[in-house]
Amino acid sequence: LSERFEVIVWRDGGMYRQQFTHGRPATDLVRIGDAPKDKPHGTRVRFLPDYTIFKDEDESGKPIAFDPAVIARALAQRAYLNPGLSITFFDESSGTTQTWQAKDFGEILTLFAPSRPPLTGVITFSGTEETSEGPVEIQVAMGVWEEGAGEVRSFANTVPTPQGGTHEQGIKTAYLKALNKY
């Protein structure tokens, strides 16, 4: 999907780079230096879309452009879904930089919380269940706000699931059961 794609990785004291052209390795993974002391680990990804796949204009003839707000929201979600992970987005078209990092999973509500006053603090819980197919982990963050309709956002393996799924239905059922019992 990319005409050019470059990955730089800082790991184990080294800085490594690999480049790809049209999905094929253009270079091997090579060590290009030492990791800086202030950035001992991390990954940087840069790419140029392949305009033979992504046409450089839409049906009306307008140039296609990335929407930085959409990209920023997706990256922020990933950072909040993975506490401790720091994600920085540098928008080369505007020269702006944004960084997200959550200390705990409950901070994801800062992305979705309504502007109304909350009735509760953030409620979080997590757990892991061993199954025959391996461990299944769940993390839940919720809050209750004054008035308004309820809203549920669910993710599976950090991918939004706007259509819901059994994981979302299970949480809704358990929440309703606990609320009715109260």
N, C-alpha and C positions, 0 to 999 in steps of 0.2 A: 504493500500500500504506500510505500515511500520511495521516492526517487533516490533520496539519500537519507541515511539513518546512522547516527553516531551515538555510542554509549561510552561513557567514561565512568569507571568504578574506582573508588578509593577503598582499599581493603588490605588488611594485614601489612600495613606500612607502605604499600605500593599504590601507584596510580596506573590503571590499565585502560586501554582503549581498543574498541573494535568498531569498524565501519562496514556498512552494508550499502549496496546499490541494487535497487529494484528487488529487495528481499533476499539477495544473495550476499554472502560475505565478500567484501572487497579487500579486507585485510584479516589477518589472524588476530586473536586477542594478544596484544603485546603490552609489556610493561613499558611505560613512557616516563617514569620518574617515581619519586617518593610522594606519599600522601602528605599534604601539609599538616603541621602540628595542630592547627586549629580545625582541621577537617579530616580526622583519621579514617572515617568511613562514610560512604554515601554513593549515590548514583546520579549522573546527569544524562539526560536523554535529549537529543536534538534531532529534528527530522524536517524534511521537505516533502510534502505530499507528492505522489505520483499523479501528475495531471493527465496522464493517459487513462487513469482510473477515475480520479476526481476531476471532472472537467473544470476548466478555469473560469467558466461562467455558467449561470443558471439558464433556464429556458427563456428568460426575458433579456438575456445578454448581459446582465449585471455580473461583475466579478464575484466569485465565491470567496468568502473570507471566514476565518475562524471567529467565533464569538467568544472573546476573552471571558465574559461573565459566565458563560456555560462551562468553559474549561475550568475556571477558578472554582465554581461550585462543586464540580466533580472531584477536583483535587482536594478541596476542603473536606468533603465527605470522606475520602480515603484516609486523610490524616486523622479525623475524629474517630473513624472506625478502627483505627490501629493506634491506640494510645502509645505515646513515646516516639512515634514516627514523625519526623519533621519533613514537610513537603514545601518546596519553594517553587513558585511559578514566576518566571521572568518573561514578560511579554515584550518581545523584541520590536513589535510594531509601535508600542507606546513608550517603551523604556521603563515600565513600571514593574515592581517586584512585590509579590505577596508571599507570606510564609504562614503556614498553619502547623500547630503541634498541640495535641491534647495530652493532659496528664492522666485523665481518666475518661472512660467511655461515656459517662454522663454528660460531658461537655458537648456531645453531638447535638444536644437540644438547643444550644446557642444558634445553630443553623436554622432550626425549624420552629423555635418558640414563637408564639404569637405575641403581639405587642400588648395584650391584655395582662393585668396583674396575675401572677401565679397564686393558686390557693395552697400549693404544697411546694416543698423544695424538690430537687431532682431525686427520684427514686430509682435506684439501680440494683440489679442483681445479675449474677452470672453463675454458670455451672457447666460441668462436663459430665457426660454420661458415656460409659463404655458400651459399645454395641458390637454385634458380630462383625460389622464392617469397619470397626475402628471407633475412636472417640468422636462424639458429637458435642460441640461447644455452643453455648447460647449466652448472649449478653443482651440485657434489656435495660433501657433507660426510659423513664416516663415522668410526666409531670401532669398536674391538673391545673387548668386555668379557669378564670371566671367566664361564664357564658360561652356561647359559640359551639359549633359542631366539633365532635372529636375527630382526630386525625391520627392515622397510623402510618408510619414509614417503616418498611422492612427491607432487609438486605440479606443476601445469602452469599457468603464468601466475598464480602465487600461490594457486591453488585446489587444495585437497587432492584427490588422486585415490586414494581408498581401494581401488578396484578394480584399481589398477595401470594398465598400458597399455604401449605399445611403448617409451616412454621408460624405464620402470622395468625392463622385461624386458631392454632393451639394457644397462643398467648391471649388472644381476645377471649376465648372460652374460659381460660383459667382466671383472667382478670374479672370477668363478669361473675363467675362462680364465687370468687373471694368477696366481691362487692355485695352480692346478694346474701352471702353468709353473714356479713358484717351487719 
